[in-house]
Structures are given as structure tokens and as C-alpha cells.
Amino acid sequence: MAFNISTIKTSSNGAWQGDNPLNFAFPLLIVQTTLILLLSRFLAFLLKPLRQPKVVAEIVGGILLGPSAFGRNKDYLHRIFPAWSMPGLETVASIGLIFFLFLVGLELDLSSIRRSGRKAFGIAFCGISLPFICGIGVAFVLRKTVDGANKVGYGQFLVFMGVALSITAFPVLARILAELKLLTTQVGEVAMASAAFNDVAAWILLAIAVALAGNDSGQPKSPLISIWILLSGVAFVIFMLVLIRPAMKWVAHRCSPEREVIDEAYICLTLAGVMVSGFMTDLIGIHAIFGAFIFGLTIPKEGDFAEKLIERIEDFVSGLLLPLYFASSGLKTDVAKIKGGKAWGLLALVISTACAGKIIGTFAVALMFRMGFKESLALGVLMNTKGLVELIVLNIGKEKKVLNDEIFAILVLMALFTTFITTPTVMAIYKPARSSSALACRKLRDLTNTDESKDQLRVLACLHGIGNVPSIINLIESTRSTKKSQLKLFIMHLVELTERSSSIIMVHRARRNGLPFINRLRKGGWQDRVTGAFQAYSQLGQVLVRPSTAISTLSTIHEDICHMAETKRVTMIILPFHKQWRGEGDRQVIDNVGHGWRLVNQRVLKGAPCSVAVLVDRGFDKGAQRVCILFFGGPDDREALELGGRMAEHPAVKVDVVTFVEKEEIQRDDLILRPSASKCTKNYSFSTSSINTQREKEVDDAVVAEFRSKWDGTVEYIEKTGSNVVEQVLGLGQSGEYDLIVVGKGRFPSPTVAKLADRQAEHAELGPVGDLLASSNRRVLSSVLVIQQHNTSQVEEMPVTKVDQNDNDGVTGTGEISKEV
């Protein structure tokens, strides 16, 4: 139905004056946006267990909102998405699209493409060429079969079909690889490099397709006009790379990390540059998105400037505006146009041709480059991933009348299907081997008992950001022997994988040989300054530092940590506590990185292949250190004492050992710990393994005696007795006398520690004593290191409650968990 856009008003006078807000442009746009966001987020939540990328949910949401599903109700379609509202919705969506393609340009690092080598180029070339040729073949079939398809010129129709079948969605592929933990494998590295080549080629082909396409009425252009459009496009790219790129490097330098505040003028200038670039390519006759993408390529990937731009616009664009574009695409997709067996047969033909062309082409070339059979097949499936660029091509084709409604619907379903099957297919055919190391030294005591002594010490230190660097360096320095032994330090920078473009920029920076990612030392953002800090520390000697980055979701990043520890044969993992104290006295501020990181620590503690230490940082960044080792007894405390012995070797570290000795009446007291009725985190968890308590006490006494004889005169040894352990421990922490207090987690608690089991836990994963010292409201001044010794027989734990002797019911044990409930 024709309508006069000049009669449409922006806002209503309100329901009290008789206006229906849905008859006005702006209130209706609000309703449309809200509905689109709610549906896309709900679908993303439903598809999350299937590990599908968000783009799948957004495409499905758009189709459901359109005439294929909800739109079959004409009242709904005319009320919520009337024809007169579509120009406004598509205009807002196009603004989001321009800025998203600018972000895609930011993601794509041209220098990494140049470094990728012949293998990636060969795979990308054949992975584009074969499906492009197959697309041309399918185009001939569609022109003869689909009504109205032969009204379009051969040239533009063939190019659009070839481009539609040959594209690989680089941003979507990167997130699938990260989700499947394939980024660090040979398949992941080749797929990323090939997809980057593919992305550049896709934009070149898209520019050619738009240049060849006719006008909105479907009439073809003269060849001379197409040539002028192509030449103008090439001139625009040269102008951007030759003149604008150096200018943006200057702007990025002005926004370098040394300047604490980035001038808003530079941000505004860059955002205006996106719009101007889009306008210029639209003026040329290609498409506004092409200019935004090229402008994104001109932004330097090093430094903070690119990250600052992403922080400013990413969430607003990807979270709010981009789903509108998927919805507008879905509103143009009518699955009902695919009628009859012949039409559905064409859909099957298009899907099978697209999959076969991309998979077979990639598979064959990968085999030629001597990749394994399964790796080559998985690579072919991964390169078959479609995404936003595919929809852009299809929408432009429909806009230019190159694709009619039926062909458009077929190609949209093809893009959805090929992307949907990528993750489950790769999971089924390719599982990268994760070898298990035969390392014997899983804990510090193992090193002491070997002939090679301390030469084998390997430590994996994890960190969330640059704020963790000083304390981690200081802790490692405290444990570094000043003798000829060498300490191997593996640094793992933990980065949460999200839908944000910044995650993919991190992949670009980190994608080098290594596991998970061994960073190159580059000047630039704070991630690079983290690497630089540890590289500088390694120059001190006796410490070999290997920095790396793990990019994964919080629910699975513990697997990367444990796998790194297994592969690199480390003896201890150091984890930062999820809270960090800054400042002094009453001005202390607690930084909390979030509950998700606390769960990461808990999973590592449960599944680590070696000993684990959790560092509660309250300003542990000074030179000379005073360290206190608390010893109650048990395997974890013995590991803490072993670490204290290593610290005692350092001339700048003064170590005190405080042992808590039970009185005889406490030792004779039968203390019962029973499984808690509820498995909440308010109760401490102890090991369910059976142990010989008498034997454990003998081992404790022997270890303490050995320690005292070895460090007599170097380490001050203090014995404490008494029933009020809480006051004594807090007194040590609140005194400010010690910079660091080291304590075992206490999974096999001594009777003294077991008496704390009925306390309400704030951080149960630290054990009773560690939790007491890490408490937020106890005014503890010292940093705390909680150590868990590796022992495969002690991994099973359960929450417990303390039972008084009078409630014994005949079950006995000293600090053991009763099996009766």
C-alpha cells in the first residue's frame, strides 16, 4: 500500500488526548526495538547449551518476527511492523550496521594476514574459488527454475550467487573456535588466518557485486558506469590507506597509554570519520558499509586507542542497533515463498552445494598442505560458517532487485543452516588430543625429595589484569632461590571471551605459536604492558618467563589453566583472589572482579593437576618481606611449610613459622564432622578420604623437626597453644607485622582447625583459616596465600558441620568426616 511519509508524525500527544502511540514513528520504534531485543536474547539463552553463536539467535529471531511466523497474523504485522515504519527502522539499523562494520575493520589486522603464509592463502583461495564456481552453477539452475529470476542480468546475478556461497564470517568463526577451544590448535590457527584472507576477498567481491548490480528498479547499469564505480572504489581505498592511515596513526599516538585521559575530540573525530567514509562510498555507488569497513582498517591495532573506541561504541552497537538489522532482514524473509517440493528441493540443492563447495575445496587443499584427515575436514566445516556479511550481501541483492523473495528466503535459510551445524559437526569429527604428562613432581615436597632438587621448579601464575602484576612478581621473587637453581615461570593472562569485538582483537594480538597463546612483546595497550613487566623481571636472571593469554568463557577457562599446567609440567598454580584491597587504613578500597572469577578459582582448586595457591592481595608489592607460615598440621600445611623453606633461602625475606599445638585434652577429644544437610557454600568442605590420623601427626612432627634443623638460626619458630584460635590468627593478621601470611587450606583439618567448621563461611574455598584471614570485615592488614597440596586421593570434598561429643551417636574420629548422616 502506498503511503505519504510526510504525513507521519514523530511523537504522539499521549493516550489521554486520544492518540495511539503505535500510530507514531518514535513510540512504535521503541516498541519494535524492545520486542526485537527481548526475543533475540531469549533465543540466545535457549541456544546457549548448543554452543551456538549469538548471530544464529538473531537471525532466527528476525525470521520469527517476520511474515514467516508471527507475521502470518496480519493484525500483528500491520500494528507492530506496518509498512510506513520500515524506513525508520531500517535507517536506525543501517547506522548500527555502519558502526558494526567499522568494528569488523578494527578486528581485522592486515599485518597478521601478511604473516599468515602460503598455507593460509592457498586454503583461503581454494575455499573461495570452488564455492564461487559452484554458486555460478546454482545460479543457472535458479534462473531456469524460479519464476522471475531470469529478469535480472546474468552478470550481477551470477556474482551475487557466487559471493553468497563463498563467504566465511570471520567474527563468527573466531568465537566458535574460542568456544570449542580450538584457537590454539593447528586447525584454529589456519582457520583464523584463512578466514582473514577470506574476509578481505569477500569485501572485494561485494564491492564488485554492488558495482555490477542494477538500480533499485532492477534495470542493469551500463558497463561504463560499473567500471567508473570500481575505479572510484579502488581510488577510495588507496586514499584511505595512503593518507588517512598515517593520520590515524598520529591520532592513536596522541592517545597513547602515557596520556591518562584521551581527548574527547579525537573520539568524536574518529566517529565522524566513520560516517563521512560511509557517505563517500555511498556517493561512489558501492555501499556506505564499505567505507566504514575500510576506515576501520586504517585504525592502528596497537595501543589503547582501538580499545577505547570499542569501549565507547561496542555495547551500544552490537547490543542494541545490530539486532535491528537482523530483524529488518527477517521481516523481508518469507519462508512461505518456498512452496512445493521443487522449491524445497532447490533449498536442499543450495545448501548441499554451498557446504560441498566450501568443505571439499578447503579439505582438498588442506590435505595437499599435509594436514591430517580429521583436521582438514574440521577446517572445511569451520570455513563454511556464515554470518552478518552474508546477510548484507543478500539484503543488498534484494534491495537492488537482483534476488527475488523466493531466492532471498532460500539463501537466508542456507546461511542459517550452515552456521548452525558448524559447532556440533566440528565437535563430532574433531577432538584435539590433549596429552597427559607423566610428571611426578605435582607438589613442592616432590621436588625436595628428588635428586635434581630445586632445578625443576615450574610455576604457572594467573592474573586478571595489570593490577595483579606487582604482587605476583613479588611473590615469585620471594620464592626464587638465589642459588644456581632456575625457576620457570609461566604467566597466563586470563581474558573472558564475550561477544565483544575486543575479545577478537585480543585473539589477534595473542595468536602466535604456544599454548594457549604466547604473546609477542608489542608496544601498546595494557595487555602488552603486562607482558612487558614480566619480560623486564626475567632480565634479573634465574627466572625464565613465558607469558601467555587464555581467552575463553568463564565457565570453561579453568580447563585452559589446568591443561596449561599439565602440558608445561608445572608444580604449582598461583591464582589471584577475586577481591583485591587497595589503599591503607580506613581508605582501603576493595576491587571485586566478580563472582564468575571466584567460580573459576573453585574449579581450578577442584581439578588442578598440581598444587594450587590463592593469593589474597592487600598490597603485597614491597621489596623486603616479612612472611609468616601458619602450621596446624595436614598435607596442605606441610606444602605451605615447604614453600616457607624456599622463601627462607632469599636474603630479603624474613620467615617466621607459627605452629599451633593442641592441648592434651583437645587431642583426646573425639571431634565428629558430619556431611552438611545442605550443600551450600556457607559450610567449609573437607576431604572425604580416609586417613590414619596418628600417622598424619607423625608425618607432621617429622616435617616440622626437619624444617627446624635445616633452618635453625634463619627462621624464627613460635609455638602457640590455647583454645581461642580465631583471636590468635586474627591477631597475627591485624598486627601489620607481616606482609604475607601463608596457610594451608586444611582439607584434612587438625582438631584445632576442625573446631572452626561450624563458623559461617564467607569464602569456603579458602578453608577455615584462610577464610578468616581473607574476610572483608576483620581489619586484616597482611596479604594471605592459601595453599592446597596436590593429591589425587583428596580431590573429593563435601560441606560439613561440627558435631559435639554429646551428640556423637557412637561415631568416632579425630578431624575426620563421619560417613553417617
Residue pairs with C-beta under 8 A, 6 or more apart in sequence:
1 83
3 83
3 84
5 84
5 87
8 24
8 25
8 84
9 24
9 25
10 24
10 25
10 26
11 24
11 25
11 26
11 27
12 19
12 20
12 21
12 23
12 24
12 27
13 19
14 21
15 21
21 27
21 28
21 31
22 28
22 31
22 79
22 80
25 85
25 88
28 80
28 82
28 85
29 85
29 88
29 89
29 92
31 80
32 80
32 81
32 85
32 89
32 324
32 327
33 92
33 320
33 324
35 65
35 80
36 61
36 62
36 65
36 323
36 324
36 326
36 327
37 319
37 320
37 323
39 61
39 64
39 65
40 54
40 57
40 58
40 61
40 323
40 326
40 327
41 57
43 57
43 58
43 60
43 61
43 64
44 54
44 57
44 58
46 57
47 56
47 57
50 423
50 424
51 179
51 180
51 423
51 427
52 420
52 423
53 172
53 175
53 176
53 179
53 387
53 419
53 423
54 499
55 169
55 172
55 326
55 387
55 388
55 419
56 416
56 419
56 420
58 322
58 323
58 326
58 327
59 326
59 329
59 330
59 391
59 412
59 415
59 416
59 419
60 416
61 323
61 326
61 327
61 330
62 326
62 327
62 328
62 329
62 330
62 331
62 333
63 69
63 330
63 333
63 335
63 412
63 416
64 70
64 330
65 71
65 81
65 327
65 330
65 331
66 81
66 327
66 330
66 331
66 332
66 333
66 334
67 77
67 331
67 333
67 334
67 336
68 330
68 333
68 334
68 335
68 336
68 409
70 76
70 77
71 77
71 81
71 331
71 334
72 336
81 89
81 331
86 328
86 331
89 324
89 327
89 328
90 328
92 321
92 324
93 321
93 322
93 324
93 325
93 327
93 328
94 288
94 325
95 321
96 317
96 320
96 321
96 322
96 324
96 325
97 289
97 321
97 322
97 325
97 392
98 274
98 275
98 278
98 288
98 289
98 292
99 274
99 292
99 313
99 317
99 321
100 317
100 318
100 321
100 322
100 325
100 388
101 289
101 292
101 293
101 296
102 274
102 292
102 293
102 295
102 296
103 296
103 310
103 313
103 314
103 317
103 318
103 501
104 170
104 171
104 199
104 293
104 296
104 388
104 501
105 292
105 293
105 294
105 295
105 296
105 297
105 298
105 299
106 296
106 299
106 301
106 306
106 309
106 310
106 501
106 505
107 170
107 171
107 174
107 296
107 501
107 504
107 505
107 508
108 170
108 196
108 199
108 200
108 296
108 297
109 196
109 301
109 508
110 297
111 301
112 193
112 196
112 508
112 511
113 193
113 196
113 197
113 200
116 193
116 194
116 196
116 197
117 193
119 190
119 193
119 369
120 190
120 193
120 194
120 196
120 197
121 194
121 197
122 365
122 368
122 369
123 190
123 194
123 362
123 365
123 366
123 369
123 379
123 383
124 193
124 194
124 195
124 197
124 198
124 201
125 197
126 361
126 362
126 364
126 365
127 166
127 168
127 194
127 198
127 358
127 361
127 362
127 365
127 380
127 383
128 166
128 198
128 201
128 202
129 166
129 361
130 357
130 358
130 360
130 361
131 162
131 165
131 166
131 353
131 354
131 357
131 358
131 361
132 162
132 163
132 165
132 166
132 205
132 357
133 162
133 357
134 165
134 353
134 354
134 356
134 357
135 158
135 161
135 162
135 163
135 164
135 165
135 166
135 353
135 354
135 357
136 158
136 161
136 162
137 353
138 161
138 165
138 349
138 350
138 353
139 157
139 158
139 161
139 162
141 346
141 349
142 149
142 161
142 346
142 350
142 407
143 149
143 150
143 154
143 157
144 150
145 342
145 346
146 343
146 346
146 404
146 406
146 407
147 406
148 404
149 157
149 404
149 407
151 218
152 214
152 218
152 220
152 401
152 402
153 214
153 220
155 212
155 220
156 209
156 212
156 213
156 214
156 220
156 400
156 402
157 402
159 205
159 208
159 209
159 212
160 209
160 213
160 393
160 397
160 402
160 403
162 205
163 202
163 205
163 206
163 209
163 393
164 390
164 393
164 394
164 397
164 411
164 414
164 415
165 350
165 353
165 354
165 357
165 358
165 414
166 202
166 205
166 357
166 358
167 198
167 202
167 386
167 389
167 390
167 393
168 194
168 195
168 198
168 199
168 202
168 358
168 383
168 384
168 385
168 386
169 195
169 385
169 386
169 387
169 388
169 389
169 390
169 419
170 195
170 196
170 198
170 199
171 387
171 388
171 501
171 504
172 385
172 386
172 387
172 388
172 419
173 191
173 192
173 195
173 382
173 383
173 385
173 387
174 183
174 192
174 195
174 503
174 504
174 507
175 497
175 499
175 503
175 504
176 382
176 385
176 422
176 423
176 426
177 183
177 188
177 191
177 192
177 382
178 497
178 503
178 507
178 551
178 552
178 553
179 423
179 497
179 553
180 423
180 426
180 427
181 432
181 552
181 556
181 559
181 560
182 188
182 191
182 378
182 382
182 426
182 430
182 432
183 189
183 192
183 507
183 511
183 516
183 517
183 551
184 514
184 515
184 516
184 517
185 432
186 371
186 375
187 371
187 375
187 378
187 379
187 382
187 430
187 432
189 511
190 366
190 371
190 379
191 379
191 382
191 383
192 507
192 511
194 362
194 379
194 383
195 383
198 383
199 389
202 389
203 290
203 293
203 389
206 287
206 290
206 389
206 392
206 393
206 396
207 230
207 233
207 286
207 290
208 230
209 393
209 396
209 397
210 229
210 285
210 286
210 287
210 290
210 396
210 400
211 226
211 229
211 230
211 233
211 285
211 286
212 221
212 226
213 221
213 396
213 397
213 400
213 402
214 220
214 221
214 400
214 401
214 402
215 221
215 400
216 399
216 400
216 401
217 401
218 400
218 401
218 402
225 285
229 284
229 285
229 286
232 284
232 285
233 281
233 284
233 286
233 290
236 280
236 281
236 284
236 291
236 294
237 294
240 277
240 294
240 295
240 297
240 298
241 294
241 297
241 298
244 273
244 295
244 298
245 297
245 298
248 270
248 298
248 299
248 300
249 300
251 266
251 269
251 270
251 305
252 299
252 300
252 302
252 303
252 305
252 306
253 303
254 263
254 266
255 262
255 263
255 266
255 303
255 304
255 305
255 308
256 303
256 304
256 305
257 303
257 304
257 524
257 525
257 526
257 529
262 304
262 305
262 308
266 305
267 308
267 309
267 312
270 299
270 309
271 312
271 313
273 295
274 292
274 295
274 296
276 291
277 291
277 292
277 294
277 295
278 288
278 289
278 291
278 292
279 288
279 291
280 291
281 287
281 288
281 289
281 290
281 291
281 294
282 288
282 291
287 396
289 392
299 305
299 306
299 309
300 306
301 505
301 508
301 509
302 522
302 523
302 524
302 525
302 528
303 523
303 524
303 525
304 524
304 525
304 526
306 505
307 502
307 505
307 525
310 500
310 501
310 502
310 505
311 502
314 500
314 501
314 502
315 500
318 499
318 500
318 501
322 388
325 388
325 391
326 391
328 395
329 391
329 394
329 395
329 412
332 395
332 398
332 405
332 408
333 408
333 409
333 412
334 405
334 409
335 409
335 413
337 343
337 405
337 406
337 409
338 344
338 346
338 347
338 406
338 409
338 410
338 413
343 406
343 410
346 410
347 410
347 413
347 414
350 410
350 411
350 414
351 413
351 414
351 417
351 418
354 384
354 414
354 418
355 384
355 418
358 380
358 383
358 384
359 377
359 380
359 381
359 383
359 384
360 380
361 380
362 376
362 379
362 380
362 383
363 376
363 377
363 379
363 380
366 375
366 376
366 379
366 380
367 373
367 376
371 379
374 429
374 430
375 430
377 429
377 430
378 426
378 429
378 430
381 421
381 422
381 425
381 426
381 429
382 422
382 426
384 418
384 422
385 418
385 419
385 422
386 414
386 415
386 416
386 418
386 419
387 415
387 419
390 411
390 415
391 412
391 415
394 403
394 408
394 411
394 412
394 415
397 403
397 408
398 404
398 405
398 408
403 411
434 563
434 566
434 567
435 567
436 566
437 566
437 567
437 569
437 609
439 569
440 446
440 450
441 447
441 450
441 456
441 569
441 571
442 571
442 609
442 610
442 611
442 790
443 571
443 572
443 610
443 611
443 639
443 642
443 789
443 790
443 791
444 457
444 571
444 572
444 611
444 639
444 642
444 643
444 646
445 638
445 639
445 642
445 789
446 571
447 453
447 454
447 456
447 457
447 571
448 454
448 642
448 645
450 456
453 485
454 481
454 483
454 485
454 646
455 485
455 486
456 571
457 485
457 486
457 487
457 488
457 571
457 646
458 487
458 488
458 489
458 490
458 568
458 569
458 570
458 571
459 476
459 479
459 487
459 488
459 489
459 490
459 570
459 571
459 572
459 573
459 574
460 490
460 492
460 561
460 564
460 565
460 568
460 570
460 572
460 573
460 574
461 472
461 475
461 476
461 489
461 490
461 491
461 492
461 573
461 574
462 491
462 492
462 493
462 494
462 561
462 573
462 574
462 575
462 576
463 469
463 472
463 491
463 492
463 493
463 494
463 530
463 576
464 494
464 576
464 593
464 597
465 493
465 526
465 530
466 526
466 529
466 530
466 533
467 580
467 591
468 576
468 580
468 617
469 530
469 533
469 534
470 620
470 621
471 576
471 615
471 617
471 619
471 620
471 621
471 783
472 491
472 574
472 576
472 615
473 533
473 534
473 537
474 620
474 621
474 622
474 625
475 574
475 615
475 620
475 740
475 785
476 487
476 489
476 537
476 543
476 574
477 537
477 650
478 625
478 627
478 647
478 650
478 653
478 740
479 487
479 643
479 646
479 647
479 650
480 487
480 542
480 543
480 650
481 487
481 542
481 646
481 649
481 650
482 542
482 649
482 650
482 651
483 649
485 542
486 542
486 543
486 544
487 542
487 543
487 544
488 543
488 544
488 546
489 534
489 538
489 543
489 544
489 545
489 546
490 546
490 548
490 564
490 568
490 570
491 530
491 531
491 534
491 545
491 546
491 547
491 548
492 516
492 548
492 549
492 550
492 560
492 561
492 564
493 519
493 527
493 530
493 531
493 547
493 548
493 549
493 550
494 550
494 557
494 561
494 597
494 600
495 503
495 506
495 527
495 549
495 550
495 551
495 552
496 503
496 552
496 553
496 554
496 557
496 596
497 503
497 551
497 552
497 553
503 551
506 527
506 549
506 551
507 517
507 551
509 519
509 520
509 522
509 527
509 528
509 549
510 516
510 517
510 518
510 519
510 548
510 549
510 551
511 517
512 518
512 519
512 520
514 546
514 548
515 548
515 563
515 564
515 567
515 568
516 548
516 549
516 550
516 551
516 560
516 564
517 548
517 549
517 550
517 551
518 546
518 547
518 548
519 527
519 528
519 531
519 547
519 548
519 549
521 528
521 531
521 532
521 535
522 528
522 531
527 549
530 547
531 547
534 545
534 547
535 545
535 547
537 543
537 545
538 544
538 545
546 568
548 564
550 557
550 560
550 561
550 564
552 559
552 560
554 596
554 597
554 599
554 600
557 600
558 600
558 603
558 604
558 607
561 573
561 600
561 604
561 608
562 604
562 607
562 608
562 609
564 570
565 573
565 608
565 609
565 610
566 609
570 610
571 610
571 611
572 610
572 611
572 612
572 613
573 604
573 608
573 610
573 611
573 612
573 613
574 612
574 613
574 614
574 615
575 600
575 601
575 604
575 612
575 613
575 614
575 615
576 614
576 615
576 617
577 601
577 614
577 615
577 616
577 617
577 774
578 592
578 593
578 594
578 595
578 597
578 598
578 601
579 590
579 591
579 592
579 593
579 616
579 774
579 776
580 590
580 591
580 593
580 617
581 588
581 589
581 590
581 591
581 617
581 618
581 619
582 588
582 589
582 590
582 591
582 619
583 589
584 619
588 618
590 776
598 763
598 765
601 614
601 765
602 765
604 612
605 612
605 614
605 745
605 765
605 788
606 795
606 797
607 795
608 788
608 790
609 790
610 790
611 639
611 787
611 788
611 789
611 790
612 787
612 788
612 790
613 643
613 785
613 786
613 787
613 788
614 765
614 766
614 770
614 785
614 786
615 783
615 784
615 785
616 766
616 770
616 773
616 774
616 783
616 784
616 785
616 786
617 783
618 780
618 781
618 782
618 783
618 784
619 783
620 739
620 740
620 783
622 739
623 652
624 652
624 653
624 654
625 647
625 652
625 653
625 654
625 739
625 740
626 653
626 654
626 656
626 737
626 738
626 739
626 740
627 644
627 647
627 653
627 654
627 655
627 656
627 738
627 739
627 740
627 741
627 742
628 655
628 656
628 657
628 658
628 732
628 737
628 738
628 740
628 741
628 742
628 782
629 640
629 641
629 643
629 644
629 655
629 656
629 657
629 658
629 741
629 742
629 743
630 637
630 640
630 658
630 660
630 729
630 732
630 741
630 742
630 743
630 744
630 769
631 637
631 640
631 641
631 657
631 658
631 659
631 660
631 700
631 704
631 744
632 659
632 660
632 744
632 746
632 749
632 750
632 752
632 753
632 769
633 696
633 697
633 700
633 750
634 696
634 700
634 744
634 746
634 747
634 748
634 749
634 750
634 753
635 744
635 747
635 748
635 789
635 791
635 794
636 744
636 745
636 746
636 747
636 748
636 767
636 787
636 788
636 789
637 700
637 743
637 744
637 746
638 699
638 700
638 703
638 744
638 789
639 744
639 787
639 788
639 789
640 742
640 743
640 744
640 785
640 787
641 657
641 703
641 704
641 707
643 742
643 785
643 787
644 655
644 657
644 707
644 715
644 742
645 707
645 710
645 711
647 653
647 655
648 655
648 711
648 714
648 715
654 716
655 711
655 714
655 715
655 716
656 715
656 716
656 717
656 718
656 738
657 707
657 715
657 716
657 717
657 718
658 718
658 719
658 720
658 732
659 704
659 717
659 718
659 719
659 720
660 720
660 721
660 725
660 728
660 750
660 752
661 719
661 720
661 721
662 721
662 750
662 751
662 752
663 721
663 723
666 723
666 751
666 752
667 751
667 814
669 751
669 805
670 805
670 808
670 812
670 813
670 814
671 751
671 754
671 755
671 802
671 803
671 805
671 813
671 814
671 815
672 802
672 803
672 805
672 807
672 808
672 811
672 812
672 813
672 818
673 686
673 749
673 754
673 757
673 800
673 801
673 802
673 803
673 813
673 815
673 816
673 817
673 818
674 800
674 801
674 803
674 811
674 817
674 818
674 820
674 821
675 798
675 799
675 800
675 801
675 817
675 818
675 821
676 683
676 798
676 799
676 800
676 801
677 801
677 821
678 799
679 798
679 799
680 799
681 761
681 764
681 799
682 760
682 761
682 764
683 757
683 761
683 764
683 799
683 800
683 801
684 756
684 757
684 759
684 761
684 764
684 767
684 768
684 771
684 799
684 800
685 747
685 764
685 765
685 797
685 798
685 799
685 800
686 746
686 747
686 748
686 749
686 754
686 757
686 797
686 798
686 800
686 817
687 747
687 748
687 794
687 795
687 796
687 797
687 817
688 796
688 797
688 798
688 817
689 748
689 793
689 794
689 796
690 816
691 748
691 816
693 813
693 814
693 815
693 816
696 748
707 715
708 715
708 717
720 728
722 728
725 752
725 753
725 755
725 756
725 769
726 756
726 772
729 769
729 772
729 773
730 772
730 773
730 778
730 780
732 738
732 741
732 782
733 741
733 773
733 778
733 780
733 781
733 782
733 784
734 778
734 779
734 780
734 781
735 781
736 781
736 782
738 782
739 782
739 783
740 782
740 783
740 784
740 785
741 773
741 782
741 783
741 784
741 785
742 784
742 785
742 787
743 767
743 769
743 770
743 773
743 784
743 785
743 786
743 787
744 767
744 769
744 786
744 787
744 788
744 789
745 766
745 767
745 770
745 786
745 787
745 788
746 753
746 767
746 768
746 769
746 770
747 767
747 788
747 794
747 797
748 794
748 815
749 756
749 757
749 767
749 768
749 815
750 815
751 814
751 815
753 767
753 768
753 769
753 815
754 802
754 815
755 802
756 768
756 769
756 772
757 768
757 800
757 801
757 802
758 801
758 802
759 768
759 772
761 768
761 771
762 771
762 774
762 775
762 776
763 770
763 771
763 774
763 775
764 771
764 799
766 774
766 784
766 786
767 786
770 784
770 786
772 778
773 780
773 782
773 784
774 780
774 784
774 786
798 817
800 817
803 818
809 820
811 818
811 820
